[in-house]
Amino acid sequence: MAIIEVTLPEDVFSALRKNPQEVARDVRIAAAVEWYAEGLVSQGKAAELAGLSRVEFLDELAKRKVPVIQSL
């Protein structure tokens, strides 16, 4: 697995009221949701990228009002 490093200003964590691990998780989920919405990855791959089960990923899509079914 590759490691990607992202540098953020320290005040981002206090502004979001989250620790670095929580922000990293949020970024992974946001990227996976976006890539799924763009049709770049499948539900299964997006869930894997997000570090979620498929059911958890589907819940995340619903929460963000992203259609579960991709149109071709």
N, CA, C, O and CB atoms as a CASP TS submission, in Angstrom:
PFRMAT TS
TARGET T0000
AUTHOR 0000-0000-0000
METHOD Language model
MODEL 1
PARENT N/A
ATOM      1  N   MET     1       0.847  -1.174   0.000  1.00  0.00           N
ATOM      2  CA  MET     1       0.000   0.000   0.000  1.00  0.00           C
ATOM      3  C   MET     1       0.891   1.235   0.000  1.00  0.00           C
ATOM      4  O   MET     1       1.879   1.297   0.732  1.00  0.00           O
ATOM      5  CB  MET     1      -0.963  -0.001   1.219  1.00  0.00           C
ATOM      6  N   ALA     2       0.543   2.199  -0.810  1.00  0.00           N
ATOM      7  CA  ALA     2       1.293   3.461  -0.878  1.00  0.00           C
ATOM      8  C   ALA     2       0.838   4.393   0.237  1.00  0.00           C
ATOM      9  O   ALA     2      -0.303   4.340   0.696  1.00  0.00           O
ATOM     10  CB  ALA     2       1.108   4.142  -2.260  1.00  0.00           C
ATOM     11  N   ILE     3       1.748   5.232   0.649  1.00  0.00           N
ATOM     12  CA  ILE     3       1.447   6.234   1.670  1.00  0.00           C
ATOM     13  C   ILE     3       1.528   7.604   1.018  1.00  0.00           C
ATOM     14  O   ILE     3       2.505   7.926   0.342  1.00  0.00           O
ATOM     15  CB  ILE     3       2.429   6.128   2.889  1.00  0.00           C
ATOM     16  N   ILE     4       0.497   8.402   1.226  1.00  0.00           N
ATOM     17  CA  ILE     4       0.455   9.761   0.715  1.00  0.00           C
ATOM     18  C   ILE     4       0.449  10.705   1.911  1.00  0.00           C
ATOM     19  O   ILE     4      -0.335  10.533   2.844  1.00  0.00           O
ATOM     20  CB  ILE     4      -0.793   9.991  -0.203  1.00  0.00           C
ATOM     21  N   GLU     5       1.308  11.681   1.876  1.00  0.00           N
ATOM     22  CA  GLU     5       1.391  12.644   2.972  1.00  0.00           C
ATOM     23  C   GLU     5       0.751  13.952   2.541  1.00  0.00           C
ATOM     24  O   GLU     5       1.037  14.473   1.463  1.00  0.00           O
ATOM     25  CB  GLU     5       2.862  12.872   3.405  1.00  0.00           C
ATOM     26  N   VAL     6      -0.122  14.477   3.397  1.00  0.00           N
ATOM     27  CA  VAL     6      -0.783  15.755   3.148  1.00  0.00           C
ATOM     28  C   VAL     6      -0.452  16.674   4.309  1.00  0.00           C
ATOM     29  O   VAL     6      -0.624  16.301   5.469  1.00  0.00           O
ATOM     30  CB  VAL     6      -2.334  15.585   2.978  1.00  0.00           C
ATOM     31  N   THR     7       0.016  17.865   4.003  1.00  0.00           N
ATOM     32  CA  THR     7       0.366  18.833   5.032  1.00  0.00           C
ATOM     33  C   THR     7      -0.770  19.845   5.161  1.00  0.00           C
ATOM     34  O   THR     7      -1.181  20.468   4.183  1.00  0.00           O
ATOM     35  CB  THR     7       1.711  19.544   4.700  1.00  0.00           C
ATOM     36  N   LEU     8      -1.260  19.991   6.369  1.00  0.00           N
ATOM     37  CA  LEU     8      -2.341  20.933   6.655  1.00  0.00           C
ATOM     38  C   LEU     8      -1.907  21.886   7.760  1.00  0.00           C
ATOM     39  O   LEU     8      -1.110  21.511   8.621  1.00  0.00           O
ATOM     40  CB  LEU     8      -3.636  20.184   7.057  1.00  0.00           C
ATOM     41  N   PRO     9      -2.416  23.103   7.748  1.00  0.00           N
ATOM     42  CA  PRO     9      -2.106  24.028   8.838  1.00  0.00           C
ATOM     43  C   PRO     9      -2.646  23.477  10.161  1.00  0.00           C
ATOM     44  O   PRO     9      -3.693  22.831  10.189  1.00  0.00           O
ATOM     45  CB  PRO     9      -2.700  25.434   8.549  1.00  0.00           C
ATOM     46  N   GLU    10      -1.936  23.733  11.236  1.00  0.00           N
ATOM     47  CA  GLU    10      -2.337  23.219  12.550  1.00  0.00           C
ATOM     48  C   GLU    10      -3.734  23.668  12.947  1.00  0.00           C
ATOM     49  O   GLU    10      -4.462  22.922  13.601  1.00  0.00           O
ATOM     50  CB  GLU    10      -1.346  23.661  13.606  1.00  0.00           C
ATOM     51  N   ASP    11      -4.119  24.896  12.554  1.00  0.00           N
ATOM     52  CA  ASP    11      -5.411  25.413  12.999  1.00  0.00           C
ATOM     53  C   ASP    11      -6.600  24.712  12.338  1.00  0.00           C
ATOM     54  O   ASP    11      -7.739  24.895  12.768  1.00  0.00           O
ATOM     55  CB  ASP    11      -5.484  26.892  12.723  1.00  0.00           C
ATOM     56  N   VAL    12      -6.347  23.910  11.297  1.00  0.00           N
ATOM     57  CA  VAL    12      -7.427  23.150  10.661  1.00  0.00           C
ATOM     58  C   VAL    12      -8.058  22.193  11.668  1.00  0.00           C
ATOM     59  O   VAL    12      -9.279  22.039  11.703  1.00  0.00           O
ATOM     60  CB  VAL    12      -6.899  22.369   9.432  1.00  0.00           C
ATOM     61  N   PHE    13      -7.239  21.560  12.472  1.00  0.00           N
ATOM     62  CA  PHE    13      -7.735  20.567  13.434  1.00  0.00           C
ATOM     63  C   PHE    13      -8.626  21.203  14.492  1.00  0.00           C
ATOM     64  O   PHE    13      -9.670  20.657  14.848  1.00  0.00           O
ATOM     65  CB  PHE    13      -6.565  19.852  14.109  1.00  0.00           C
ATOM     66  N   SER    14      -8.208  22.356  14.988  1.00  0.00           N
ATOM     67  CA  SER    14      -9.050  23.029  15.984  1.00  0.00           C
ATOM     68  C   SER    14     -10.312  23.587  15.333  1.00  0.00           C
ATOM     69  O   SER    14     -11.379  23.569  15.946  1.00  0.00           O
ATOM     70  CB  SER    14      -8.266  24.161  16.681  1.00  0.00           C
ATOM     71  N   ALA    15     -10.206  24.082  14.099  1.00  0.00           N
ATOM     72  CA  ALA    15     -11.378  24.605  13.403  1.00  0.00           C
ATOM     73  C   ALA    15     -12.409  23.503  13.171  1.00  0.00           C
ATOM     74  O   ALA    15     -13.613  23.730  13.294  1.00  0.00           O
ATOM     75  CB  ALA    15     -10.968  25.237  12.067  1.00  0.00           C
ATOM     76  N   LEU    16     -11.928  22.319  12.837  1.00  0.00           N
ATOM     77  CA  LEU    16     -12.828  21.183  12.600  1.00  0.00           C
ATOM     78  C   LEU    16     -13.201  20.460  13.894  1.00  0.00           C
ATOM     79  O   LEU    16     -14.121  19.643  13.923  1.00  0.00           O
ATOM     80  CB  LEU    16     -12.181  20.199  11.633  1.00  0.00           C
ATOM     81  N   ARG    17     -12.468  20.777  14.959  1.00  0.00           N
ATOM     82  CA  ARG    17     -12.649  20.103  16.257  1.00  0.00           C
ATOM     83  C   ARG    17     -12.431  18.599  16.122  1.00  0.00           C
ATOM     84  O   ARG    17     -13.180  17.780  16.655  1.00  0.00           O
ATOM     85  CB  ARG    17     -14.060  20.383  16.824  1.00  0.00           C
ATOM     86  N   LYS    18     -11.357  18.272  15.376  1.00  0.00           N
ATOM     87  CA  LYS    18     -10.997  16.870  15.155  1.00  0.00           C
ATOM     88  C   LYS    18      -9.485  16.719  15.265  1.00  0.00           C
ATOM     89  O   LYS    18      -8.730  17.658  15.017  1.00  0.00           O
ATOM     90  CB  LYS    18     -11.500  16.374  13.767  1.00  0.00           C
ATOM     91  N   ASN    19      -9.063  15.516  15.642  1.00  0.00           N
ATOM     92  CA  ASN    19      -7.632  15.249  15.701  1.00  0.00           C
ATOM     93  C   ASN    19      -7.137  14.822  14.318  1.00  0.00           C
ATOM     94  O   ASN    19      -7.949  14.544  13.436  1.00  0.00           O
ATOM     95  CB  ASN    19      -7.316  14.158  16.762  1.00  0.00           C
ATOM     96  N   PRO    20      -5.821  14.764  14.117  1.00  0.00           N
ATOM     97  CA  PRO    20      -5.291  14.411  12.791  1.00  0.00           C
ATOM     98  C   PRO    20      -5.800  13.071  12.249  1.00  0.00           C
ATOM     99  O   PRO    20      -6.013  12.943  11.043  1.00  0.00           O
ATOM    100  CB  PRO    20      -3.790  14.373  12.849  1.00  0.00           C
ATOM    101  N   GLN    21      -5.995  12.090  13.099  1.00  0.00           N
ATOM    102  CA  GLN    21      -6.491  10.788  12.640  1.00  0.00           C
ATOM    103  C   GLN    21      -7.923  10.903  12.123  1.00  0.00           C
ATOM    104  O   GLN    21      -8.276  10.274  11.125  1.00  0.00           O
ATOM    105  CB  GLN    21      -6.421   9.752  13.779  1.00  0.00           C
ATOM    106  N   GLU    22      -8.743  11.697  12.793  1.00  0.00           N
ATOM    107  CA  GLU    22     -10.124  11.883  12.354  1.00  0.00           C
ATOM    108  C   GLU    22     -10.172  12.631  11.017  1.00  0.00           C
ATOM    109  O   GLU    22     -10.975  12.298  10.145  1.00  0.00           O
ATOM    110  CB  GLU    22     -10.930  12.649  13.425  1.00  0.00           C
ATOM    111  N   VAL    23      -9.319  13.632  10.861  1.00  0.00           N
ATOM    112  CA  VAL    23      -9.264  14.387   9.612  1.00  0.00           C
ATOM    113  C   VAL    23      -8.793  13.481   8.474  1.00  0.00           C
ATOM    114  O   VAL    23      -9.338  13.539   7.372  1.00  0.00           O
ATOM    115  CB  VAL    23      -8.329  15.612   9.754  1.00  0.00           C
ATOM    116  N   ALA    24      -7.792  12.652   8.732  1.00  0.00           N
ATOM    117  CA  ALA    24      -7.297  11.723   7.714  1.00  0.00           C
ATOM    118  C   ALA    24      -8.412  10.775   7.277  1.00  0.00           C
ATOM    119  O   ALA    24      -8.560  10.502   6.085  1.00  0.00           O
ATOM    120  CB  ALA    24      -6.088  10.921   8.250  1.00  0.00           C
ATOM    121  N   ARG    25      -9.184  10.279   8.218  1.00  0.00           N
ATOM    122  CA  ARG    25     -10.310   9.392   7.894  1.00  0.00           C
ATOM    123  C   ARG    25     -11.338  10.137   7.048  1.00  0.00           C
ATOM    124  O   ARG    25     -11.830   9.604   6.054  1.00  0.00           O
ATOM    125  CB  ARG    25     -10.973   8.846   9.187  1.00  0.00           C
ATOM    126  N   ASP    26     -11.660  11.366   7.439  1.00  0.00           N
ATOM    127  CA  ASP    26     -12.619  12.175   6.677  1.00  0.00           C
ATOM    128  C   ASP    26     -12.146  12.414   5.247  1.00  0.00           C
ATOM    129  O   ASP    26     -12.943  12.375   4.311  1.00  0.00           O
ATOM    130  CB  ASP    26     -12.852  13.513   7.374  1.00  0.00           C
ATOM    131  N   VAL    27     -10.852  12.661   5.081  1.00  0.00           N
ATOM    132  CA  VAL    27     -10.293  12.911   3.749  1.00  0.00           C
ATOM    133  C   VAL    27     -10.400  11.650   2.893  1.00  0.00           C
ATOM    134  O   VAL    27     -10.762  11.724   1.719  1.00  0.00           O
ATOM    135  CB  VAL    27      -8.814  13.373   3.851  1.00  0.00           C
ATOM    136  N   ARG    28     -10.088  10.503   3.475  1.00  0.00           N
ATOM    137  CA  ARG    28     -10.194   9.234   2.734  1.00  0.00           C
ATOM    138  C   ARG    28     -11.623   8.986   2.278  1.00  0.00           C
ATOM    139  O   ARG    28     -11.858   8.604   1.131  1.00  0.00           O
ATOM    140  CB  ARG    28      -9.711   8.058   3.602  1.00  0.00           C
ATOM    141  N   ILE    29     -12.576   9.203   3.177  1.00  0.00           N
ATOM    142  CA  ILE    29     -13.982   8.983   2.851  1.00  0.00           C
ATOM    143  C   ILE    29     -14.433   9.966   1.775  1.00  0.00           C
ATOM    144  O   ILE    29     -15.104   9.581   0.818  1.00  0.00           O
ATOM    145  CB  ILE    29     -14.861   9.122   4.111  1.00  0.00           C
ATOM    146  N   ALA    30     -14.064  11.232   1.934  1.00  0.00           N
ATOM    147  CA  ALA    30     -14.464  12.251   0.957  1.00  0.00           C
ATOM    148  C   ALA    30     -13.912  11.915  -0.434  1.00  0.00           C
ATOM    149  O   ALA    30     -14.623  12.043  -1.431  1.00  0.00           O
ATOM    150  CB  ALA    30     -13.972  13.651   1.403  1.00  0.00           C
ATOM    151  N   ALA    31     -12.665  11.494  -0.499  1.00  0.00           N
ATOM    152  CA  ALA    31     -12.064  11.140  -1.782  1.00  0.00           C
ATOM    153  C   ALA    31     -12.782   9.939  -2.391  1.00  0.00           C
ATOM    154  O   ALA    31     -13.081   9.938  -3.585  1.00  0.00           O
ATOM    155  CB  ALA    31     -10.561  10.838  -1.612  1.00  0.00           C
ATOM    156  N   ALA    32     -13.060   8.928  -1.591  1.00  0.00           N
ATOM    157  CA  ALA    32     -13.727   7.728  -2.092  1.00  0.00           C
ATOM    158  C   ALA    32     -15.132   8.058  -2.598  1.00  0.00           C
ATOM    159  O   ALA    32     -15.544   7.561  -3.646  1.00  0.00           O
ATOM    160  CB  ALA    32     -13.797   6.656  -0.991  1.00  0.00           C
ATOM    161  N   VAL    33     -15.861   8.885  -1.867  1.00  0.00           N
ATOM    162  CA  VAL    33     -17.207   9.284  -2.292  1.00  0.00           C
ATOM    163  C   VAL    33     -17.130  10.054  -3.606  1.00  0.00           C
ATOM    164  O   VAL    33     -17.913   9.794  -4.520  1.00  0.00           O
ATOM    165  CB  VAL    33     -17.898  10.144  -1.202  1.00  0.00           C
ATOM    166  N   GLU    34     -16.209  10.985  -3.710  1.00  0.00           N
ATOM    167  CA  GLU    34     -16.068  11.787  -4.931  1.00  0.00           C
ATOM    168  C   GLU    34     -15.703  10.905  -6.128  1.00  0.00           C
ATOM    169  O   GLU    34     -16.294  11.040  -7.200  1.00  0.00           O
ATOM    170  CB  GLU    34     -14.999  12.881  -4.735  1.00  0.00           C
ATOM    171  N   TRP    35     -14.743  10.015  -5.951  1.00  0.00           N
ATOM    172  CA  TRP    35     -14.322   9.143  -7.052  1.00  0.00           C
ATOM    173  C   TRP    35     -15.441   8.200  -7.470  1.00  0.00           C
ATOM    174  O   TRP    35     -15.594   7.888  -8.651  1.00  0.00           O
ATOM    175  CB  TRP    35     -13.086   8.337  -6.652  1.00  0.00           C
ATOM    176  N   TYR    36     -16.227   7.747  -6.485  1.00  0.00           N
ATOM    177  CA  TYR    36     -17.384   6.907  -6.818  1.00  0.00           C
ATOM    178  C   TYR    36     -18.413   7.736  -7.589  1.00  0.00           C
ATOM    179  O   TYR    36     -18.925   7.281  -8.612  1.00  0.00           O
ATOM    180  CB  TYR    36     -18.023   6.302  -5.528  1.00  0.00           C
ATOM    181  N   ALA    37     -18.718   8.933  -7.116  1.00  0.00           N
ATOM    182  CA  ALA    37     -19.706   9.798  -7.760  1.00  0.00           C
ATOM    183  C   ALA    37     -19.294  10.130  -9.197  1.00  0.00           C
ATOM    184  O   ALA    37     -20.150  10.276 -10.070  1.00  0.00           O
ATOM    185  CB  ALA    37     -19.890  11.093  -6.950  1.00  0.00           C
ATOM    186  N   GLU    38     -18.000  10.247  -9.441  1.00  0.00           N
ATOM    187  CA  GLU    38     -17.495  10.533 -10.782  1.00  0.00           C
ATOM    188  C   GLU    38     -17.443   9.286 -11.662  1.00  0.00           C
ATOM    189  O   GLU    38     -17.153   9.372 -12.856  1.00  0.00           O
ATOM    190  CB  GLU    38     -16.116  11.152 -10.692  1.00  0.00           C
ATOM    191  N   GLY    39     -17.724   8.128 -11.065  1.00  0.00           N
ATOM    192  CA  GLY    39     -17.702   6.885 -11.828  1.00  0.00           C
ATOM    193  C   GLY    39     -16.309   6.319 -12.046  1.00  0.00           C
ATOM    194  O   GLY    39     -16.107   5.475 -12.919  1.00  0.00           O
ATOM    195  N   LEU    40     -15.353   6.781 -11.258  1.00  0.00           N
ATOM    196  CA  LEU    40     -13.967   6.322 -11.417  1.00  0.00           C
ATOM    197  C   LEU    40     -13.690   5.000 -10.714  1.00  0.00           C
ATOM    198  O   LEU    40     -12.795   4.254 -11.112  1.00  0.00           O
ATOM    199  CB  LEU    40     -13.019   7.369 -10.893  1.00  0.00           C
ATOM    200  N   VAL    41     -14.465   4.712  -9.663  1.00  0.00           N
ATOM    201  CA  VAL    41     -14.281   3.461  -8.912  1.00  0.00           C
ATOM    202  C   VAL    41     -15.648   2.851  -8.608  1.00  0.00           C
ATOM    203  O   VAL    41     -16.661   3.550  -8.583  1.00  0.00           O
ATOM    204  CB  VAL    41     -13.483   3.711  -7.588  1.00  0.00           C
ATOM    205  N   SER    42     -15.659   1.552  -8.379  1.00  0.00           N
ATOM    206  CA  SER    42     -16.882   0.834  -8.016  1.00  0.00           C
ATOM    207  C   SER    42     -17.216   1.081  -6.549  1.00  0.00           C
ATOM    208  O   SER    42     -16.406   1.625  -5.799  1.00  0.00           O
ATOM    209  CB  SER    42     -16.730  -0.683  -8.288  1.00  0.00           C
ATOM    210  N   GLN    43     -18.427   0.671  -6.146  1.00  0.00           N
ATOM    211  CA  GLN    43     -18.801   0.767  -4.732  1.00  0.00           C
ATOM    212  C   GLN    43     -17.829  -0.001  -3.849  1.00  0.00           C
ATOM    213  O   GLN    43     -17.385   0.498  -2.815  1.00  0.00           O
ATOM    214  CB  GLN    43     -20.222   0.242  -4.520  1.00  0.00           C
ATOM    215  N   GLY    44     -17.505  -1.211  -4.265  1.00  0.00           N
ATOM    216  CA  GLY    44     -16.600  -2.038  -3.472  1.00  0.00           C
ATOM    217  C   GLY    44     -15.233  -1.408  -3.308  1.00  0.00           C
ATOM    218  O   GLY    44     -14.682  -1.389  -2.208  1.00  0.00           O
ATOM    219  N   LYS    45     -14.681  -0.890  -4.402  1.00  0.00           N
ATOM    220  CA  LYS    45     -13.356  -0.259  -4.347  1.00  0.00           C
ATOM    221  C   LYS    45     -13.417   1.023  -3.532  1.00  0.00           C
ATOM    222  O   LYS    45     -12.505   1.313  -2.758  1.00  0.00           O
ATOM    223  CB  LYS    45     -12.830   0.038  -5.769  1.00  0.00           C
ATOM    224  N   ALA    46     -14.490   1.794  -3.704  1.00  0.00           N
ATOM    225  CA  ALA    46     -14.636   3.037  -2.936  1.00  0.00           C
ATOM    226  C   ALA    46     -14.730   2.735  -1.437  1.00  0.00           C
ATOM    227  O   ALA    46     -14.119   3.423  -0.620  1.00  0.00           O
ATOM    228  CB  ALA    46     -15.890   3.821  -3.404  1.00  0.00           C
ATOM    229  N   ALA    47     -15.493   1.711  -1.087  1.00  0.00           N
ATOM    230  CA  ALA    47     -15.605   1.332   0.322  1.00  0.00           C
ATOM    231  C   ALA    47     -14.235   0.939   0.875  1.00  0.00           C
ATOM    232  O   ALA    47     -13.867   1.325   1.984  1.00  0.00           O
ATOM    233  CB  ALA    47     -16.609   0.169   0.496  1.00  0.00           C
ATOM    234  N   GLU    48     -13.491   0.171   0.089  1.00  0.00           N
ATOM    235  CA  GLU    48     -12.140  -0.237   0.498  1.00  0.00           C
ATOM    236  C   GLU    48     -11.244   0.986   0.686  1.00  0.00           C
ATOM    237  O   GLU    48     -10.539   1.092   1.689  1.00  0.00           O
ATOM    238  CB  GLU    48     -11.521  -1.197  -0.547  1.00  0.00           C
ATOM    239  N   LEU    49     -11.270   1.904  -0.273  1.00  0.00           N
ATOM    240  CA  LEU    49     -10.456   3.117  -0.178  1.00  0.00           C
ATOM    241  C   LEU    49     -10.828   3.950   1.043  1.00  0.00           C
ATOM    242  O   LEU    49      -9.965   4.547   1.687  1.00  0.00           O
ATOM    243  CB  LEU    49     -10.610   3.956  -1.441  1.00  0.00           C
ATOM    244  N   ALA    50     -12.125   3.982   1.354  1.00  0.00           N
ATOM    245  CA  ALA    50     -12.608   4.759   2.495  1.00  0.00           C
ATOM    246  C   ALA    50     -12.319   4.076   3.825  1.00  0.00           C
ATOM    247  O   ALA    50     -12.401   4.706   4.879  1.00  0.00           O
ATOM    248  CB  ALA    50     -14.094   5.004   2.362  1.00  0.00           C
ATOM    249  N   GLY    51     -11.982   2.792   3.779  1.00  0.00           N
ATOM    250  CA  GLY    51     -11.769   2.049   5.022  1.00  0.00           C
ATOM    251  C   GLY    51     -13.074   1.688   5.707  1.00  0.00           C
ATOM    252  O   GLY    51     -13.135   1.552   6.929  1.00  0.00           O
ATOM    253  N   LEU    52     -14.129   1.533   4.891  1.00  0.00           N
ATOM    254  CA  LEU    52     -15.459   1.222   5.410  1.00  0.00           C
ATOM    255  C   LEU    52     -15.945  -0.094   4.831  1.00  0.00           C
ATOM    256  O   LEU    52     -15.448  -0.554   3.803  1.00  0.00           O
ATOM    257  CB  LEU    52     -16.455   2.354   5.085  1.00  0.00           C
ATOM    258  N   SER    53     -16.928  -0.700   5.503  1.00  0.00           N
ATOM    259  CA  SER    53     -17.609  -1.843   4.896  1.00  0.00           C
ATOM    260  C   SER    53     -18.491  -1.297   3.778  1.00  0.00           C
ATOM    261  O   SER    53     -18.723  -0.091   3.697  1.00  0.00           O
ATOM    262  CB  SER    53     -18.456  -2.655   5.961  1.00  0.00           C
ATOM    263  N   ARG    54     -18.971  -2.168   2.935  1.00  0.00           N
ATOM    264  CA  ARG    54     -19.833  -1.718   1.830  1.00  0.00           C
ATOM    265  C   ARG    54     -21.106  -1.069   2.366  1.00  0.00           C
ATOM    266  O   ARG    54     -21.557  -0.055   1.833  1.00  0.00           O
ATOM    267  CB  ARG    54     -20.192  -2.903   0.905  1.00  0.00           C
ATOM    268  N   VAL    55     -21.684  -1.646   3.413  1.00  0.00           N
ATOM    269  CA  VAL    55     -22.902  -1.087   4.017  1.00  0.00           C
ATOM    270  C   VAL    55     -22.612   0.294   4.607  1.00  0.00           C
ATOM    271  O   VAL    55     -23.404   1.221   4.438  1.00  0.00           O
ATOM    272  CB  VAL    55     -23.456  -2.036   5.116  1.00  0.00           C
ATOM    273  N   GLU    56     -21.486   0.428   5.294  1.00  0.00           N
ATOM    274  CA  GLU    56     -21.116   1.738   5.843  1.00  0.00           C
ATOM    275  C   GLU    56     -20.915   2.764   4.735  1.00  0.00           C
ATOM    276  O   GLU    56     -21.281   3.930   4.882  1.00  0.00           O
ATOM    277  CB  GLU    56     -19.840   1.624   6.687  1.00  0.00           C
ATOM    278  N   PHE    57     -20.327   2.316   3.617  1.00  0.00           N
ATOM    279  CA  PHE    57     -20.117   3.225   2.498  1.00  0.00           C
ATOM    280  C   PHE    57     -21.449   3.656   1.905  1.00  0.00           C
ATOM    281  O   PHE    57     -21.629   4.832   1.590  1.00  0.00           O
ATOM    282  CB  PHE    57     -19.244   2.566   1.424  1.00  0.00           C
ATOM    283  N   LEU    58     -22.382   2.732   1.748  1.00  0.00           N
ATOM    284  CA  LEU    58     -23.708   3.073   1.243  1.00  0.00           C
ATOM    285  C   LEU    58     -24.395   4.077   2.165  1.00  0.00           C
ATOM    286  O   LEU    58     -25.059   5.001   1.694  1.00  0.00           O
ATOM    287  CB  LEU    58     -24.569   1.809   1.096  1.00  0.00           C
ATOM    288  N   ASP    59     -24.238   3.899   3.466  1.00  0.00           N
ATOM    289  CA  ASP    59     -24.785   4.863   4.430  1.00  0.00           C
ATOM    290  C   ASP    59     -24.150   6.233   4.239  1.00  0.00           C
ATOM    291  O   ASP    59     -24.832   7.255   4.318  1.00  0.00           O
ATOM    292  CB  ASP    59     -24.564   4.375   5.875  1.00  0.00           C
ATOM    293  N   GLU    60     -22.850   6.253   3.990  1.00  0.00           N
ATOM    294  CA  GLU    60     -22.133   7.516   3.765  1.00  0.00           C
ATOM    295  C   GLU    60     -22.644   8.198   2.494  1.00  0.00           C
ATOM    296  O   GLU    60     -22.822   9.416   2.476  1.00  0.00           O
ATOM    297  CB  GLU    60     -20.604   7.266   3.663  1.00  0.00           C
ATOM    298  N   LEU    61     -22.881   7.428   1.438  1.00  0.00           N
ATOM    299  CA  LEU    61     -23.437   7.996   0.214  1.00  0.00           C
ATOM    300  C   LEU    61     -24.799   8.638   0.490  1.00  0.00           C
ATOM    301  O   LEU    61     -25.069   9.752   0.041  1.00  0.00           O
ATOM    302  CB  LEU    61     -23.566   6.911  -0.873  1.00  0.00           C
ATOM    303  N   ALA    62     -25.644   7.933   1.224  1.00  0.00           N
ATOM    304  CA  ALA    62     -26.972   8.455   1.552  1.00  0.00           C
ATOM    305  C   ALA    62     -26.863   9.741   2.369  1.00  0.00           C
ATOM    306  O   ALA    62     -27.584  10.709   2.128  1.00  0.00           O
ATOM    307  CB  ALA    62     -27.789   7.402   2.325  1.00  0.00           C
ATOM    308  N   LYS    63     -25.956   9.734   3.330  1.00  0.00           N
ATOM    309  CA  LYS    63     -25.757  10.917   4.179  1.00  0.00           C
ATOM    310  C   LYS    63     -25.345  12.124   3.344  1.00  0.00           C
ATOM    311  O   LYS    63     -25.745  13.251   3.636  1.00  0.00           O
ATOM    312  CB  LYS    63     -24.693  10.636   5.258  1.00  0.00           C
ATOM    313  N   ARG    64     -24.550  11.892   2.313  1.00  0.00           N
ATOM    314  CA  ARG    64     -24.046  12.971   1.466  1.00  0.00           C
ATOM    315  C   ARG    64     -24.919  13.215   0.230  1.00  0.00           C
ATOM    316  O   ARG    64     -24.581  14.015  -0.642  1.00  0.00           O
ATOM    317  CB  ARG    64     -22.630  12.658   1.033  1.00  0.00           C
ATOM    318  N   LYS    65     -26.058  12.499   0.180  1.00  0.00           N
ATOM    319  CA  LYS    65     -27.020  12.618  -0.925  1.00  0.00           C
ATOM    320  C   LYS    65     -26.375  12.338  -2.295  1.00  0.00           C
ATOM    321  O   LYS    65     -26.640  13.023  -3.282  1.00  0.00           O
ATOM    322  CB  LYS    65     -27.639  14.020  -0.925  1.00  0.00           C
ATOM    323  N   VAL    66     -25.526  11.311  -2.312  1.00  0.00           N
ATOM    324  CA  VAL    66     -24.908  10.844  -3.550  1.00  0.00           C
ATOM    325  C   VAL    66     -25.674   9.605  -3.989  1.00  0.00           C
ATOM    326  O   VAL    66     -25.843   8.677  -3.198  1.00  0.00           O
ATOM    327  CB  VAL    66     -23.367  10.539  -3.362  1.00  0.00           C
ATOM    328  N   PRO    67     -26.140   9.569  -5.233  1.00  0.00           N
ATOM    329  CA  PRO    67     -26.897   8.402  -5.700  1.00  0.00           C
ATOM    330  C   PRO    67     -26.102   7.105  -5.548  1.00  0.00           C
ATOM    331  O   PRO    67     -24.914   7.037  -5.864  1.00  0.00           O
ATOM    332  CB  PRO    67     -27.300   8.589  -7.162  1.00  0.00           C
ATOM    333  N   VAL    68     -26.793   6.084  -5.056  1.00  0.00           N
ATOM    334  CA  VAL    68     -26.170   4.773  -4.849  1.00  0.00           C
ATOM    335  C   VAL    68     -25.933   4.083  -6.192  1.00  0.00           C
ATOM    336  O   VAL    68     -24.943   3.372  -6.364  1.00  0.00           O
ATOM    337  CB  VAL    68     -27.053   3.886  -3.937  1.00  0.00           C
ATOM    338  N   ILE    69     -26.826   4.292  -7.121  1.00  0.00           N
ATOM    339  CA  ILE    69     -26.723   3.688  -8.445  1.00  0.00           C
ATOM    340  C   ILE    69     -26.083   4.688  -9.384  1.00  0.00           C
ATOM    341  O   ILE    69     -26.563   5.813  -9.531  1.00  0.00           O
ATOM    342  CB  ILE    69     -28.113   3.241  -8.973  1.00  0.00           C
ATOM    343  N   GLN    70     -24.992   4.273 -10.024  1.00  0.00           N
ATOM    344  CA  GLN    70     -24.323   5.139 -10.990  1.00  0.00           C
ATOM    345  C   GLN    70     -25.025   5.025 -12.326  1.00  0.00           C
ATOM    346  O   GLN    70     -25.327   3.922 -12.782  1.00  0.00           O
ATOM    347  CB  GLN    70     -22.825   4.776 -11.125  1.00  0.00           C
ATOM    348  N   SER    71     -25.289   6.167 -12.961  1.00  0.00           N
ATOM    349  CA  SER    71     -25.886   6.121 -14.300  1.00  0.00           C
ATOM    350  C   SER    71     -24.750   6.018 -15.326  1.00  0.00           C
ATOM    351  O   SER    71     -23.687   6.615 -15.157  1.00  0.00           O
ATOM    352  CB  SER    71     -26.785   7.393 -14.573  1.00  0.00           C
ATOM    353  N   LEU    72     -24.991   5.276 -16.354  1.00  0.00           N
ATOM    354  CA  LEU    72     -23.961   5.059 -17.379  1.00  0.00           C
ATOM    355  C   LEU    72     -24.039   6.070 -18.474  1.00  0.00           C
ATOM    356  O   LEU    72     -23.243   6.027 -19.412  1.00  0.00           O
ATOM    357  CB  LEU    72     -24.075   3.686 -17.967  1.00  0.00           C
TER
END
